[in-house]
Amino acid sequence: MEILALAIIENQYKEILLLRKDKEWMLPGGIVLDEEPEWTLFRKVYEKTGLEVIDFVLTLDHDIYLDKRKKTYQCKIYTGSFIGIENTAISPWEQYKGLKEVRWINKKFALTLKLSELTIIGIGNN
C-alpha cells in the first residue's frame, strides 16, 4: 500500500505553509518509501522548505483509494530556518518535478483551496 505523509505547519501569525505545483496548492510532504512515515515527513519538509520538524501529532489517517493511504500530521518546526523558493530552498530536482512556490498562506485563503486535510480537522475553526 502506498502511503503519503503530509504536514500541516502553522507559523506564529497563524498562517499555513503550502506548496504550489503548477496551479495546485498542497501541503508539504511526500510518498513514504523504505522508512517510517514520520521520517519521510521530516525529510520531505526539510527538502522542500528548509524547515526542520521538531514535533508532530498524527491528526488524520485515512485511505484515499484501495491501495493508497494519507497520514496528515500537525507539526511544530524549529523556528527561523524557512527559506522560500526565491532563495533556492527548492532543489533543482523539485523544481524539475513542477514545484513552483513555497509560502505562508493565511488560513482564510487556505480554506478556499479546498484541501480536504484542512477542512476535516477543522483548521479554520481557531
CORRABEL-V964383 format. One record per backbone hydrogen bond with DSSP energy under -0.5 kcal/mol. NH is the residue of the N-H (numbers start at 1). CO is the residue of the C=O. Records with the same first field share a line. If there is no record, write none. Layout:
BEGIN
NH = CO + CO
END
This chain:
BEGIN
2 = 67
4 = 69
5 = 3 + 30
6 = 4 + 71
7 = 28
8 = 73
9 = 7
10 = 75
11 = 15
14 = 11
16 = 105
17 = 9
18 = 16 + 103
19 = 26
20 = 101
21 = 19 + 24
22 = 20 + 98
24 = 21
26 = 19
28 = 7
30 = 5
32 = 3
35 = 33
39 = 36
40 = 36
41 = 37
42 = 38
43 = 39
44 = 40
45 = 41
46 = 42
47 = 43
48 = 44
49 = 45
50 = 45 + 46
51 = 45
52 = 78
53 = 51
54 = 76
55 = 76
57 = 74
59 = 72
60 = 72
62 = 70
64 = 68
65 = 68
68 = 65
69 = 2
70 = 62
71 = 4
72 = 60
73 = 6
74 = 57
75 = 8 + 73
76 = 55
78 = 52
79 = 77
81 = 78
83 = 49
87 = 84
88 = 85
89 = 84
91 = 47 + 89
95 = 91
96 = 92
97 = 93
98 = 95
99 = 94
100 = 20 + 98
101 = 20
103 = 18
105 = 16
107 = 14
110 = 106
111 = 107
112 = 108 + 109
113 = 109 + 110
114 = 111
115 = 110
116 = 114
118 = 115
119 = 115
120 = 116
121 = 117
122 = 119
123 = 118
125 = 122
126 = 123
END
